[in-house]
Structure formats: C-alpha cells, structure tokens
Amino acid sequence: MAEKTKVELFCDGACLGNPGPGGWGYLLRTHTSKGPMEKEGSGADPDTTNNRMELMGALEGLRALSRPCEVRLWCDSQYVVKGLSEWLPGWKRKGWRKADGQALINADLWQALDGELRRHTVECRWVRGHAGHVENERVDRLASAAAKAIAEASARQGTAP
C-alpha cells in the first residue's frame, strides 16, 4: 500500500459580529521533489458565527484534498483543535450530544469533519492567533477578506442582517 502524502493544513475563520457575516480560509502545503506546493481557498456566509467559520476552514481544507493524506492541521481555535482531537469520540458515542445531554451545536459540521477524519489521518496542532505565525496570519487574511466581501455584497443588495 502506498504511503499517504504528507500535507500541512492551516485554517481559520472570521466573523464580523457573532453572529454576522463570516469567512473561512485554508492553506494546504505539501513538499515534493520540485519543492513546496500550495493551494489556498476561502469562502463566506452572510449570517453565521465565528465557530462555524473556524470549522468550515478545517472542513473545506480537508475536502480540497483529492486523495487520503496524512494531515497536520494547524488552527488558532481551541474549539476546533480540541473538538477534533479530544471531544469528537464522546459526542459520537452520545449520539452527537454534549456531556450534559444537550444537542451538539454545529453538529452538521462536526459530522462532516468526522467523515473527513475517516478519509485522512489528521494530527491537530494549536497555534496562537494574531501572534505573527506566518501561515496563520495568511489564512486569517483570507477568512477576513471573505467575510468583508460578503458583508459589502449584502450591504449593496440591502440584505445585511
């Protein structure tokens, strides 16, 4: 069986208000014999929360991989990092409910991420946000630009929340 490609995934989310217009971004990087190869992406939602955008950055980054990979995921959201590396198994056992029995917030995104974890081997790493980490700052700019763009588009159309 072929060895899985090693990939770094840097992801972030941003929200203008919480809830409000939000954006997500990711950067994928792999090293090849020709040097590093990168792919980035971003997207937005006109009415969302910061946590949903953080999750979307991770989810869309994993979805952008065309085949199963060994992924080191870097994120400044403890919610995402701890959710993926610690809390997810318990939520699944409890039928997508929290320890207190309440329905899990953002269960749709956690379930989609769980599907990606079955496809990829993922190791999560937390990085302090807004602390000069080059790749984290880059994905923060992608997420923030997407949030700003959808907020401006909504304002032009008169559909701002």
Accessible surface in RSA format (square Angstrom, percent):
REM  Atomic radii and reference values for relative SASA: ProtOr
REM  Chains: A
REM  Algorithm: Lee & Richards
REM  Probe-radius: 1.40
REM  Slices: 20
REM RES _ NUM      All-atoms   Total-Side   Main-Chain    Non-polar    All polar
REM                ABS   REL    ABS   REL    ABS   REL    ABS   REL    ABS   REL
RES MET A   1   232.35 120.3 142.27  94.2  90.08 214.5 121.75 103.5 110.60 146.5
RES ALA A   2    92.28  84.8  63.77  98.4  28.51  64.9  74.79 105.3  17.49  46.3
RES GLU A   3   138.98  79.8 105.16  79.6  33.83  80.5  52.45 101.5  86.53  70.7
RES LYS A   4    67.27  32.8  57.12  35.0  10.15  24.2  42.86  38.6  24.40  26.0
RES THR A   5    41.91  29.8  32.63  33.1   9.28  22.1  28.42  38.2  13.49  20.4
RES LYS A   6   117.63  57.4 108.73  66.7   8.91  21.2  87.41  78.7  30.22  32.2
RES VAL A   7     9.75   6.4   5.16   4.7   4.59  11.1   6.81   5.9   2.94   8.0
RES GLU A   8    45.21  26.0  45.01  34.1   0.20   0.5  18.45  35.7  26.76  21.8
RES LEU A   9     0.00   0.0   0.00   0.0   0.00   0.0   0.00   0.0   0.00   0.0
RES PHE A  10     6.61   3.3   6.61   4.1   0.00   0.0   6.61   4.0   0.00   0.0
RES CYS A  11     0.17   0.1   0.00   0.0   0.17   0.4   0.00   0.0   0.17   0.2
RES ASP A  12     2.35   1.6   2.35   2.3   0.00   0.0   0.00   0.0   2.35   2.3
RES GLY A  13     6.03   7.4   0.00   N/A   6.03   7.4   0.00   0.0   6.03  13.5
RES ALA A  14    13.33  12.3  10.42  16.1   2.91   6.6  13.33  18.8   0.00   0.0
RES CYS A  15    27.59  20.9   1.78   2.0  25.81  60.7   1.78   4.5  25.81  27.8
RES LEU A  16    85.93  47.9  71.82  51.4  14.10  35.4  78.10  54.9   7.82  21.1
RES GLY A  17    48.18  59.4   0.00   N/A  48.18  59.4  36.06  99.0  12.12  27.2
RES ASN A  18   104.03  71.7  68.18  65.9  35.85  86.3  23.67  57.0  80.36  77.7
RES PRO A  19    95.09  69.3  78.72  71.8  16.38  59.5  78.83  65.1  16.26 101.1
RES GLY A  20     4.61   5.7   0.00   N/A   4.61   5.7   4.61  12.7   0.00   0.0
RES PRO A  21    17.11  12.5  17.11  15.6   0.00   0.0  17.11  14.1   0.00   0.0
RES GLY A  22     0.00   0.0   0.00   N/A   0.00   0.0   0.00   0.0   0.00   0.0
RES GLY A  23     0.00   0.0   0.00   N/A   0.00   0.0   0.00   0.0   0.00   0.0
RES TRP A  24    30.32  12.2  30.32  14.7   0.00   0.0  24.62  13.1   5.70   9.2
RES GLY A  25     0.00   0.0   0.00   N/A   0.00   0.0   0.00   0.0   0.00   0.0
RES TYR A  26    15.50   7.2  15.50   8.8   0.00   0.0   2.76   2.1  12.74  15.7
RES LEU A  27     0.00   0.0   0.00   0.0   0.00   0.0   0.00   0.0   0.00   0.0
RES LEU A  28     9.56   5.3   9.01   6.4   0.55   1.4   9.09   6.4   0.47   1.3
RES ARG A  29    37.52  15.8  36.05  18.4   1.47   3.5   5.70   7.8  31.81  19.3
RES THR A  30    27.82  19.8  26.47  26.8   1.35   3.2  25.29  34.0   2.52   3.8
RES HIS A  31   125.26  68.5  99.27  69.0  25.99  66.5  78.73  81.1  46.53  54.1
RES THR A  32    55.34  39.4  33.29  33.7  22.06  52.6  43.30  58.2  12.05  18.2
RES SER A  33   125.23 105.8  72.46  96.7  52.78 121.6  60.42 128.7  64.82  90.8
RES LYS A  34   195.38  95.3 154.13  94.6  41.25  98.2 106.91  96.2  88.47  94.2
RES GLY A  35    23.64  29.2   0.00   N/A  23.64  29.2  22.29  61.2   1.35   3.0
RES PRO A  36    89.74  65.4  67.57  61.6  22.17  80.6  67.57  55.8  22.17 137.8
RES MET A  37   113.14  58.6 106.86  70.7   6.29  15.0  94.22  80.1  18.92  25.1
RES GLU A  38    81.74  46.9  43.66  33.0  38.08  90.7  20.90  40.4  60.85  49.7
RES LYS A  39   110.33  53.8 103.43  63.5   6.90  16.4  74.00  66.6  36.33  38.7
RES GLU A  40    79.09  45.4  57.14  43.2  21.95  52.3  22.74  44.0  56.35  46.0
RES GLY A  41    17.56  21.6   0.00   N/A  17.56  21.6  17.56  48.2   0.00   0.0
RES SER A  42    55.11  46.6  27.09  36.1  28.03  64.6   0.03   0.1  55.08  77.2
RES GLY A  43    19.20  23.7   0.00   N/A  19.20  23.7  19.20  52.7   0.00   0.0
RES ALA A  44    40.74  37.5   8.63  13.3  32.11  73.0   8.84  12.5  31.90  84.5
RES ASP A  45    49.08  34.4  48.09  47.9   1.00   2.4   6.97  16.4  42.11  42.0
RES PRO A  46    62.30  45.4  62.06  56.6   0.25   0.9  62.09  51.3   0.21   1.3
RES ASP A  47    87.33  61.2  68.31  68.0  19.02  45.0  19.53  46.0  67.80  67.6
RES THR A  48     6.40   4.6   0.73   0.7   5.68  13.5   6.27   8.4   0.14   0.2
RES THR A  49    46.39  33.0  46.39  47.0   0.00   0.0  44.07  59.2   2.31   3.5
RES ASN A  50    48.06  33.1  48.06  46.4   0.00   0.0  10.41  25.1  37.65  36.4
RES ASN A  51    60.03  41.4  59.26  57.3   0.77   1.8   3.58   8.6  56.45  54.6
RES ARG A  52    66.66  28.0  66.66  34.0   0.00   0.0  19.79  27.0  46.87  28.4
RES MET A  53     5.37   2.8   5.37   3.6   0.00   0.0   5.37   4.6   0.00   0.0
RES GLU A  54    10.17   5.8  10.17   7.7   0.00   0.0   0.33   0.6   9.84   8.0
RES LEU A  55     0.00   0.0   0.00   0.0   0.00   0.0   0.00   0.0   0.00   0.0
RES MET A  56    35.43  18.3  35.43  23.4   0.00   0.0  29.68  25.2   5.75   7.6
RES GLY A  57     0.00   0.0   0.00   N/A   0.00   0.0   0.00   0.0   0.00   0.0
RES ALA A  58     0.00   0.0   0.00   0.0   0.00   0.0   0.00   0.0   0.00   0.0
RES LEU A  59     1.35   0.8   1.35   1.0   0.00   0.0   1.35   1.0   0.00   0.0
RES GLU A  60    36.98  21.2  35.50  26.9   1.48   3.5   2.98   5.8  34.00  27.8
RES GLY A  61     0.00   0.0   0.00   N/A   0.00   0.0   0.00   0.0   0.00   0.0
RES LEU A  62     0.00   0.0   0.00   0.0   0.00   0.0   0.00   0.0   0.00   0.0
RES ARG A  63   117.34  49.3  95.14  48.5  22.19  52.8  31.08  42.5  86.25  52.3
RES ALA A  64    26.49  24.4   4.11   6.3  22.38  50.9  14.84  20.9  11.65  30.9
RES LEU A  65    17.85   9.9  14.14  10.1   3.70   9.3  15.71  11.0   2.13   5.7
RES SER A  66   105.01  88.7  63.88  85.2  41.13  94.8  55.02 117.2  49.99  70.0
RES ARG A  67   136.57  57.3 135.25  68.9   1.32   3.1  53.66  73.3  82.91  50.2
RES PRO A  68    63.95  46.6  59.60  54.3   4.35  15.8  59.60  49.2   4.35  27.0
RES CYS A  69     5.30   4.0   5.30   5.9   0.00   0.0   0.00   0.0   5.30   5.7
RES GLU A  70    69.53  39.9  67.75  51.3   1.77   4.2  15.26  29.5  54.27  44.3
RES VAL A  71     2.30   1.5   0.00   0.0   2.30   5.5   0.90   0.8   1.40   3.8
RES ARG A  72    90.95  38.2  89.13  45.4   1.81   4.3  12.92  17.7  78.02  47.3
RES LEU A  73     0.00   0.0   0.00   0.0   0.00   0.0   0.00   0.0   0.00   0.0
RES TRP A  74    48.74  19.6  47.85  23.2   0.89   2.1  47.85  25.5   0.89   1.4
RES CYS A  75     0.00   0.0   0.00   0.0   0.00   0.0   0.00   0.0   0.00   0.0
RES ASP A  76    27.40  19.2  11.11  11.1  16.29  38.5   3.58   8.4  23.83  23.8
RES SER A  77    11.99  10.1   5.34   7.1   6.65  15.3   9.21  19.6   2.77   3.9
RES GLN A  78    77.42  43.3  73.19  53.5   4.23  10.1  43.09  91.7  34.33  26.0
RES TYR A  79    47.65  22.2  42.36  24.1   5.30  13.8  41.95  31.5   5.71   7.0
RES VAL A  80     0.00   0.0   0.00   0.0   0.00   0.0   0.00   0.0   0.00   0.0
RES VAL A  81    14.08   9.3  14.08  12.7   0.00   0.0  14.08  12.2   0.00   0.0
RES LYS A  82    79.22  38.6  79.22  48.6   0.00   0.0  23.54  21.2  55.68  59.3
RES GLY A  83     0.00   0.0   0.00   N/A   0.00   0.0   0.00   0.0   0.00   0.0
RES LEU A  84    13.99   7.8   0.80   0.6  13.19  33.1   0.85   0.6  13.14  35.4
RES SER A  85    66.23  56.0  30.33  40.5  35.90  82.7  33.00  70.3  33.23  46.5
RES GLU A  86   105.51  60.6  80.28  60.7  25.22  60.1  35.01  67.7  70.49  57.6
RES TRP A  87    98.74  39.6  92.37  44.7   6.37  14.9  80.39  42.9  18.34  29.8
RES LEU A  88     6.10   3.4   6.10   4.4   0.00   0.0   6.10   4.3   0.00   0.0
RES PRO A  89    71.06  51.8  65.85  60.0   5.21  18.9  70.05  57.8   1.01   6.3
RES GLY A  90    12.73  15.7   0.00   N/A  12.73  15.7  10.82  29.7   1.91   4.3
RES TRP A  91    25.54  10.3  25.54  12.4   0.00   0.0  14.71   7.8  10.83  17.6
RES LYS A  92    88.51  43.2  72.55  44.5  15.96  38.0  39.73  35.8  48.78  52.0
RES ARG A  93   185.82  78.0 146.30  74.6  39.52  94.1  79.52 108.7 106.30  64.4
RES LYS A  94   100.09  48.8  81.06  49.7  19.04  45.3  61.77  55.6  38.32  40.8
RES GLY A  95    53.63  66.1   0.00   N/A  53.63  66.1  34.12  93.6  19.51  43.7
RES TRP A  96    51.36  20.6  47.04  22.8   4.32  10.1  26.29  14.0  25.07  40.7
RES ARG A  97   105.20  44.2 105.20  53.6   0.00   0.0  22.53  30.8  82.67  50.1
RES LYS A  98    68.58  33.5  68.23  41.9   0.35   0.8  33.43  30.1  35.15  37.4
RES ALA A  99    95.18  87.5  62.95  97.1  32.23  73.3  63.45  89.4  31.73  84.1
RES ASP A 100   100.38  70.3  64.24  63.9  36.14  85.5  49.14 115.7  51.24  51.1
RES GLY A 101    40.71  50.2   0.00   N/A  40.71  50.2  29.34  80.5  11.37  25.5
RES GLN A 102   109.40  61.2 107.32  78.4   2.07   4.9  21.67  46.1  87.72  66.5
RES ALA A 103    63.38  58.3  54.35  83.9   9.04  20.6  54.51  76.8   8.87  23.5
RES LEU A 104    14.30   8.0   4.90   3.5   9.40  23.6   4.94   3.5   9.36  25.2
RES ILE A 105   117.48  66.9 111.70  83.2   5.78  13.9 117.20  84.4   0.28   0.8
RES ASN A 106    16.66  11.5   7.01   6.8   9.65  23.2   1.98   4.8  14.69  14.2
RES ALA A 107    24.69  22.7  22.04  34.0   2.66   6.0  22.04  31.0   2.66   7.0
RES ASP A 108    81.15  56.8  67.36  67.0  13.79  32.6  45.17 106.3  35.98  35.9
RES LEU A 109    13.15   7.3  13.15   9.4   0.00   0.0  13.15   9.2   0.00   0.0
RES TRP A 110     0.00   0.0   0.00   0.0   0.00   0.0   0.00   0.0   0.00   0.0
RES GLN A 111    75.89  42.4  67.82  49.6   8.08  19.2  21.10  44.9  54.79  41.6
RES ALA A 112    29.40  27.0  13.24  20.4  16.17  36.8  25.36  35.7   4.04  10.7
RES LEU A 113     0.00   0.0   0.00   0.0   0.00   0.0   0.00   0.0   0.00   0.0
RES ASP A 114     9.81   6.9   9.81   9.8   0.00   0.0   0.03   0.1   9.78   9.8
RES GLY A 115    24.95  30.8   0.00   N/A  24.95  30.8  16.72  45.9   8.24  18.4
RES GLU A 116    22.97  13.2  22.79  17.2   0.18   0.4   0.23   0.4  22.74  18.6
RES LEU A 117    44.85  25.0  29.20  20.9  15.65  39.3  29.33  20.6  15.52  41.8
RES ARG A 118   173.89  73.0 134.98  68.8  38.91  92.6  73.94 101.0  99.95  60.6
RES ARG A 119    74.63  31.3  64.32  32.8  10.31  24.5  52.67  72.0  21.96  13.3
RES HIS A 120     5.33   2.9   0.00   0.0   5.33  13.6   0.31   0.3   5.02   5.8
RES THR A 121    74.25  52.8  69.14  70.1   5.10  12.2  57.62  77.4  16.63  25.1
RES VAL A 122    33.10  21.8   0.62   0.6  32.48  78.3   0.80   0.7  32.30  87.6
RES GLU A 123    73.35  42.1  67.80  51.3   5.56  13.2  43.30  83.8  30.05  24.5
RES CYS A 124    23.33  17.7   2.89   3.2  20.44  48.0   0.00   0.0  23.33  25.2
RES ARG A 125    88.61  37.2  85.96  43.8   2.65   6.3  25.79  35.2  62.82  38.1
RES TRP A 126    95.35  38.3  72.56  35.1  22.79  53.5  71.91  38.3  23.44  38.0
RES VAL A 127    15.60  10.3  12.34  11.2   3.26   7.9  15.60  13.6   0.00   0.0
RES ARG A 128   152.01  63.8 147.99  75.4   4.02   9.6  44.75  61.2 107.26  65.0
RES GLY A 129    21.19  26.1   0.00   N/A  21.19  26.1   5.18  14.2  16.00  35.8
RES HIS A 130   136.12  74.4 105.26  73.2  30.86  79.0  70.65  72.8  65.47  76.2
RES ALA A 131    62.63  57.6  22.61  34.9  40.02  91.0  34.44  48.5  28.19  74.7
RES GLY A 132    55.27  68.2   0.00   N/A  55.27  68.2  32.67  89.6  22.60  50.6
RES HIS A 133    52.69  28.8  42.94  29.8   9.75  24.9  38.43  39.6  14.27  16.6
RES VAL A 134   110.48  72.7 104.47  94.6   6.01  14.5 107.60  93.5   2.88   7.8
RES GLU A 135    31.44  18.1  31.44  23.8   0.00   0.0   1.11   2.1  30.33  24.8
RES ASN A 136     3.39   2.3   3.08   3.0   0.31   0.8   0.81   1.9   2.59   2.5
RES GLU A 137    42.39  24.3  42.17  31.9   0.21   0.5  18.23  35.3  24.15  19.7
RES ARG A 138    66.34  27.9  65.71  33.5   0.64   1.5  22.27  30.4  44.07  26.7
RES VAL A 139     0.24   0.2   0.24   0.2   0.00   0.0   0.24   0.2   0.00   0.0
RES ASP A 140    24.53  17.2  24.53  24.4   0.00   0.0   1.53   3.6  23.00  22.9
RES ARG A 141   147.22  61.8 141.99  72.4   5.23  12.5  74.39 101.7  72.83  44.1
RES LEU A 142    35.69  19.9  33.84  24.2   1.85   4.7  35.29  24.8   0.40   1.1
RES ALA A 143     0.00   0.0   0.00   0.0   0.00   0.0   0.00   0.0   0.00   0.0
RES SER A 144    43.12  36.4  40.61  54.2   2.51   5.8  30.07  64.0  13.05  18.3
RES ALA A 145    60.21  55.4  50.39  77.8   9.82  22.3  56.68  79.8   3.53   9.4
RES ALA A 146    13.43  12.3   4.36   6.7   9.06  20.6  12.45  17.5   0.97   2.6
RES ALA A 147     0.00   0.0   0.00   0.0   0.00   0.0   0.00   0.0   0.00   0.0
RES LYS A 148   120.89  59.0 120.89  74.2   0.00   0.0  63.87  57.5  57.02  60.7
RES ALA A 149    57.28  52.7  50.27  77.6   7.00  15.9  53.80  75.8   3.47   9.2
RES ILE A 150    38.39  21.8  34.98  26.1   3.41   8.2  38.13  27.5   0.27   0.7
RES ALA A 151    23.24  21.4  18.49  28.5   4.74  10.8  19.86  28.0   3.37   8.9
RES GLU A 152    77.63  44.6  74.25  56.2   3.38   8.1  31.60  61.1  46.03  37.6
RES ALA A 153    28.73  26.4  28.40  43.8   0.32   0.7  28.73  40.5   0.00   0.0
RES SER A 154     7.85   6.6   7.01   9.4   0.84   1.9   1.07   2.3   6.78   9.5
RES ALA A 155    64.83  59.6  43.92  67.8  20.91  47.6  46.65  65.7  18.17  48.1
RES ARG A 156   181.73  76.3 141.80  72.3  39.93  95.1  79.60 108.8 102.14  61.9
RES GLN A 157   135.67  75.9 103.17  75.4  32.50  77.4  39.27  83.6  96.40  73.1
RES GLY A 158    67.36  83.1   0.00   N/A  67.36  83.1  34.15  93.7  33.21  74.4
RES THR A 159    86.56  61.6  63.59  64.5  22.97  54.7  65.61  88.1  20.96  31.7
RES ALA A 160    62.99  57.9  39.33  60.7  23.66  53.8  39.33  55.4  23.66  62.7
RES PRO A 161   110.16  80.3  38.37  35.0  71.79 261.0  77.24  63.8  32.92 204.6
END  Absolute sums over single chains surface
CHAIN  1 A     8582.6       6618.8       1963.8       4663.3       3919.3
END  Absolute sums over all chains
TOTAL          8582.6       6618.8       1963.8       4663.3       3919.3
